[in-house]
Amino acid sequence: MKSFKEIRNQIREDYAQDLDLAQKNMARLAKKESGQDKKDYMAVARALNQGNLGAVKKVIKGISTKEIQADILNVLVGYNDLIAKMYPKAMSGGKFKSGMTVDKMIKEESVNERVTYPKTMKDIVRRYGKELKQAERTGNIDKYLSRDAEEALKHWVFKNEPYVGDDPDDFDEWLDDNLEDIIKGKIKG
């Protein structure tokens, strides 16, 4: 039986592989195009190559041709983890919500809007407990923990755990080590 960390590492490897394949598909499509369309595909491929999903989303939103936007998103749809991270409100339970269109995905409000985070760990568990329990039970934090829940936890950790640096890997390690204690209410603050 795989440990929680082994499962988490496998998920990270799968995500990295999806990111790499999506980038290669975009570069392949760019070779078939010319002019502005080629530039648009290449811009998405570069952003994917950097692992910058925010930049990918920005490039897609800036593309003036709806057809190219749709083509790019249709390629990326094959990589559900990428779409779920870029457009979390378009997905539900790992699948697209019914009635979701390219326009709706592109117009989705920014995740970086002003957000009020819960102040205590008890409040975080109260708000995101179902997600936290499912992530802990399955060992799949990336799939079951929403971006909002992850951001709330990061906000709390960076304020309350001085030994955890601002490196995402430090936070991921802290979360791996403490998820069970969070759910059981052993982490106060």
N, C-alpha and C positions, 0 to 999 in steps of 0.2 A: 504494500500500500504506500502510495506516495505521500510525502509530508506536505504540509501547507506551503513551505518555501519552495519545494520542488514543483508543485502545481503552479505557484505564482511565477517561477522562472520559466516554465513551459509556456504560460500565457504571454509573457513578455517576448519570448522567442517567436511565438506565432504572430504576435502583433508586428514585430520587426520584419518578419518575413512578408507579411501582408503589405507593409509600408514599402518594402523594396520592390515587390511585384507590381504594386500600383504605380510606382515611379517608372518602372520599365515599360509598363503598358502606355503610360502617358508619352514617354519618349518615342515609343514605336508609332503611336498615333500622330505625333508631331511630324515625323518623317513623311507621312502621307499627305500632309497639308502644305499650304503655302501662305505667304502674307501674314496678316494679323492672326488668323486662326492658328498658324504654326507657332507664333509668338505666345499665344494664350496657352496652348498645350505645353510648350516648353517652360513657361512660368510656373505652371502647376507641377510639372515634373521636378523643377528645381526646388520648389517649396517642399514637395514630398521627400526629395533626396535629403533635405536638411531636417526632416522630421518635424517641420513647423506646420501643424494643421491650421493654426490661426492664419498663417500666410496663405495657405491653400484656400481657405474659406474667403479671404479677402480678394484673392485673384479671381476666384469664381464669381464673386459678387460684382467685380469690376468688368467682367466680360460683357460686351454690348450685344452679342448675338445669343439669343435664347437657345438656339439650336446647339451651339457649342457648349453652353452651360449644361444643357440636358445631356449631351454626349459625355462630357466629363463626369457628371454625377452618375450617369448610368454605368460607367466603368468603375467608379468608386463604390457603387452600391454592392458590387461583388465582394467588397471588403467591409462587412458590417461593422467591425470594430472601429474602422476609420470614420465611417459615417456617424456612428453613435457618438464618437468624441467630437466631431465637427458640428453635428446637428442633433444634440441630445433630445430635443423636443420632437424630432421627427420619428423617433424610435420608441417602442414600448415592448419590453420583454424580448429584446433582440430582433424584433421585426418592425417593419415600417407600419406606422399608424395608417388606418384606412383613410383614403381621401388625401393622402400626402402627395403634393405635387412639387415639381422643381421650383416653381415660384414661391411656394410656401416655405420650402427649405431655405432658399436664398434670402428671403425676407425675415427669417427668424431673428428675433432680437439677440443682441450680443450677450454672451454669458458674462462678460466683464462689466455689466451694468452695476451700479451701486447696489451692494448686497449687505444686508444686516446679518451678521453671523451670530449664532447662539453664543452666549458668554461662558457658559459652564459645560462641562462634559455631560452632566445630567441632562441639560437642555438639548445637546447634540443627540444623545441616545433617545431622548423623547421624540425628537423630530425625525431622526433617520434610523431608528431602531430596527425596523423591518428589513431595511437594506443591509444594515450591519450584520444582523443575524443570518441573513441569507448568504452574504459574502463569507462569513465565518464558517457556516455549515458546509458550503460547497468548496471553499478554498479559492474562490474566484472573485477577488476584490474588483478587478477591472470590469467584469461583466455586471455585477450587481450593485456596486457602489456608484451612485450618481455623481456627476461633477460637483453639484452643490454640496453633497455630503462630504466629498473629498476636500473641497475648498474650506468647509467649516472645520473639518478636522485639522487641516494644515494651519489655518488661522489660530486655532487653539494651541496646537503643538508649538508653533513658533513663538507664541506668547508665554507658554507655561513650561516648556521643556528646553532650558537654555543649552543643554548639551547637543541638541539636534540642530544642525546647521540648516542653511536654506537650500542645500543640495537636495533635489527630489529623491535621490537614492537614499539619503539619510532618513527622510520622511517615510519612504516606502518600507525601509527596514524597521523603523519604529512602529509603523502600523502592523506589519507582519508579526512583530514580537508582542504587541499589546492588544490586538483585536479582541481576543477572548476576555481579557481583563476589562476592556471598555464595556463590553456587553454585560458582564457580570457586575458592573458598577464598582469595580475595585480602583478605578482611576478617578480621583476626585479633582475638583478645581473648576 
